[in-house]
Amino acid sequence: MKAGTSSPRTLVHLTWREKRIEQRIHFGRVAAEQRIDRHRRVVSFDPGAIFAFVRWAANDYGTVVSRIDILRAVAPGESYQTVPLVDPGGEILLRAHGWPKVEKVLNAIDAIERIGVDPVDVSPDHWRHIHNRLIVNEPFSGYSREQHRAWLLRREFQP
């Protein structure tokens, strides 16, 4: 799972230092995990996997970074965007920074889980919708079981 290997998986480097740095996977199906030490680990995702990567950092004066990225792991040869701590990068479905926007995304994820849908299975278009509405400070639509059923049917017919 080292950078530069021929693995088709997307690697995410995580660090946890209590009250200082929190980098974690909020949702996603982790394919493999490697512990580096008490504070660091590397997790990997198979191509096509969707996951949420949360980054938070603070100093003596309070929070300095609050971010969430919802990404799709890419296959070798696919184009991707670079994201800090994600090797090689991923397809960005949603990107939010600043606690008010991050909180809205976390609440949207909670609402999806309340209707009985795993966020990893949500239509990528819904994550893009939330992203696009957040960047213009407009409300976004919730995700419904009907939308989810339509997405699952559409996915069956996509190549």
N, C-alpha and C positions, 0 to 999 in steps of 0.2 A: 504494500500500500504506500510505497514511497513515491513522491513526485518523480515523473520521468519514466515510470514503469509502463509497460505496454497494456496495463489493465484498462478495460473499457469503462470502468467505473469512475464516477465523480467523487472526489475526496473533499471532505470538509474538515478543516482543522479547528478544534474547539479548545477553549481555555476557560477555566473557572477559578477565580480567586475571590473568595467571599468578600462582598461589599466593595469590590473593585472592578472586576471583569466577569461578565457572564456571556458566554457564547454557547448557544444550545440549539438543538433541533426541537422545534415546537411540535411538528408532526412530520411524518415520513416513515417509509419502510426502510430501515437501515439494513443494508446487505451484509456489512462487516464492520467490525470496530476494533481499533488497536489502541490500547492505553500506552501513552508515552511515559507519564509519571502521574503523581497525585493530582496535578492541575491541568494536564493536557491529554487529549485523545484525538484520534482521527477516525471519522466514520465515513463509510462509502455507500453510494447509491448506484443501483443498476441503471443503464440508459432508459430514459422514459419516466423514471420515478419522479414524482412531485413531492417537494418537501419545503418546510418553512424553517428558515434560519434566522434566529434572533440574536442580535448583538446589543449589549448594554455595557456601559462603562461609567464609573464615577470617580471623583477625586474627593479631596477634603471638603469641597464646597458644594457637592451634589452631583447629579447626573450630567455627564458630558456627551454621551452617545446613547441614543435609543433608536434602533433600526429593526425592521423585519423585511426579509426578502422571501418571496415564494418563487421557487425555481423548479425548472424541469431539467433533470440530468440529461446530458446529451450523449449521443453515441459518437464513436470516433468518426471524424470526417464531417460531422455536422457543424454548422456555424453556432457560435455562442458569444455571450457577453462575459467579460471578466467581472468577477465579484471578489472582494477581498476574502481571503481564507478558503476560497473554493477553487479546487484544481481539477480540470482546467478552467472551469467557469460553468455557466449554465444558461438556459433560456430564461430570461427574467419575465415572470408572469405578473408579479406585483413587487413594488419596492416602496417602502414608506420609512420616513425618518422623522424624528421628533415625537415625544410621548403622546400628544393628542391623536396623531394619525396612527401610530402604532397601536394605541388602545382601541381605536375603531376597528382595526384589522383583527385584533385579538377577540373583540366582541363579535365580529362577523364569523370568525372561526367557531366560537362557542355556539352561536346560533345555528350553524351548519351541523355541529355535533348534536345539538338538541333535537333536530329533526331526524336523527338516526343515520346521518351520512358521514362517512369517514372523509375528512378534508382531502386526503390524498386522491380520492376518487372524484372530486368535484371537477366540473368542466374547466379546462384552462381559460376558456373565454370568460367565465365568471370572475376569475382572479384578475384578468385584464380589465374587466369592467370596473371592479373596485379600484384598481390602480388608476385608471383614467379619471374616474370621478373624484378620487382623493386629490389628485394633482391640481384640479380646478376648484377644489373646496365645495363640491356639490354632493348631495346625498346619493348613496348607491342603493340598488335594489338588493333585497335579500335573495337567498337561494332557496328554491322550493323543491319538494319531492318530485313534482311534475317536471320541473326543469331537469332534475337529475335523471329521471326515467328517460326523457328525450335525449339527454347526453349519452346515456348508456346505449340506447338504440342507434344513435348516430355513430358512435364509436365502433359498433359491430360492422358497419359498412365502410369505414375508412380504411384505406390501404395501410 
